[in-house]
Amino acid sequence: MQPIRQGDVILLPVQQTGGKKLPHLTLAEGEVTGHSHRIGNGEAELYDRDGTLYLRVFSTEALLTHEEHKPIAVPQGDWMVRIQREYEPAGWRYVAD
């Protein structure tokens, strides 16, 4: 499986997930607009382990949605959720979507 990117959110395939199961499927919330990257359709669970989010998709695919981006189908499997960062002379900062 290949990494999947939607805006500043990148999903990386991993062998397994784990951690504390979260009661929601929001992968990231926008700092400026309040929009969020979230799983809208499909059967999935989101976990937090040491500050890193992991997504497990049980259905054939789940739909990653965001108000400003086209929906993306995420295939069944385990994924690490990362937020893209960029370097500035003052240091690393998270990309604002």
C-alpha positions as CSV (number, residue, x, y, z in Angstrom):
1,M,0.0,0.0,0.0
2,Q,1.1,3.5,-0.8
3,P,0.9,6.5,1.6
4,I,-2.3,8.6,1.2
5,R,-2.3,12.4,1.5
6,Q,-5.2,14.8,1.9
7,G,-4.1,18.4,2.5
8,D,-1.7,18.4,5.5
9,V,-2.7,14.8,6.6
10,I,-0.6,11.9,5.5
11,L,-1.6,8.3,6.2
12,L,1.3,5.8,6.2
13,P,0.6,2.0,6.0
14,V,1.8,0.2,9.1
15,Q,1.8,-3.5,10.2
16,Q,-0.5,-3.0,13.2
17,T,-2.2,-0.3,15.3
18,G,-2.7,-0.1,19.0
19,G,-3.2,2.2,21.9
20,K,-6.2,3.9,23.5
21,K,-9.3,3.7,21.3
22,L,-10.8,7.1,20.7
23,P,-14.5,7.8,20.6
24,H,-14.3,9.7,17.3
25,L,-12.9,9.4,13.8
26,T,-11.4,12.9,13.4
27,L,-7.8,12.7,12.2
28,A,-7.0,16.4,12.4
29,E,-8.9,19.7,13.0
30,G,-8.1,22.9,11.1
31,E,-6.6,25.7,13.2
32,V,-8.0,28.5,11.1
33,T,-11.3,27.3,9.5
34,G,-12.4,24.7,12.0
35,H,-12.8,22.2,9.2
36,S,-11.6,18.7,10.0
37,H,-10.1,15.6,8.3
38,R,-12.3,12.7,9.3
39,I,-13.6,9.3,8.3
40,G,-17.1,9.8,7.0
41,N,-18.1,6.4,5.6
42,G,-16.8,3.0,6.3
43,E,-16.1,0.9,9.4
44,A,-13.0,2.2,11.2
45,E,-11.4,2.9,14.6
46,L,-8.9,5.5,15.7
47,Y,-6.3,4.9,18.4
48,D,-3.8,7.2,20.2
49,R,-0.5,5.7,21.3
50,D,2.1,8.1,22.8
51,G,0.7,11.1,21.0
52,T,0.5,9.4,17.6
53,L,-2.8,8.5,15.9
54,Y,-3.4,5.2,14.2
55,L,-6.4,4.4,12.0
56,R,-7.7,0.8,11.5
57,V,-10.1,0.4,8.5
58,F,-12.2,-2.8,8.8
59,S,-14.4,-2.3,5.8
60,T,-13.2,-2.7,2.2
61,E,-12.5,1.0,2.3
62,A,-13.4,4.1,4.4
63,L,-13.9,7.7,3.1
64,L,-11.6,10.4,4.3
65,T,-13.4,13.7,4.0
66,H,-12.6,17.4,4.5
67,E,-14.7,20.5,3.5
68,E,-11.9,21.9,1.2
69,H,-10.7,18.6,-0.4
70,K,-12.0,15.8,-2.5
71,P,-13.0,12.7,-0.5
72,I,-10.4,10.0,-0.6
73,A,-11.0,6.2,-0.3
74,V,-8.7,4.6,2.3
75,P,-8.3,0.9,1.8
76,Q,-8.8,-1.7,4.5
77,G,-5.7,-2.0,6.8
78,D,-3.7,-0.2,9.4
79,W,-2.5,3.4,9.0
80,M,-0.3,5.8,11.0
81,V,-1.7,9.4,10.9
82,R,0.9,12.1,10.4
83,I,0.5,15.9,10.0
84,Q,2.9,17.4,7.5
85,R,5.4,19.9,8.7
86,E,7.7,22.3,6.9
87,Y,11.0,23.9,7.9
88,E,11.3,27.7,8.4
89,P,14.5,29.5,9.6
90,A,12.8,29.7,13.0
91,G,12.3,25.9,13.1
92,W,9.8,23.3,12.1
93,R,6.1,24.2,12.0
94,Y,3.0,22.2,11.2
95,V,1.4,23.0,7.9
96,A,-1.9,24.8,8.3
97,D,-4.7,23.5,6.1
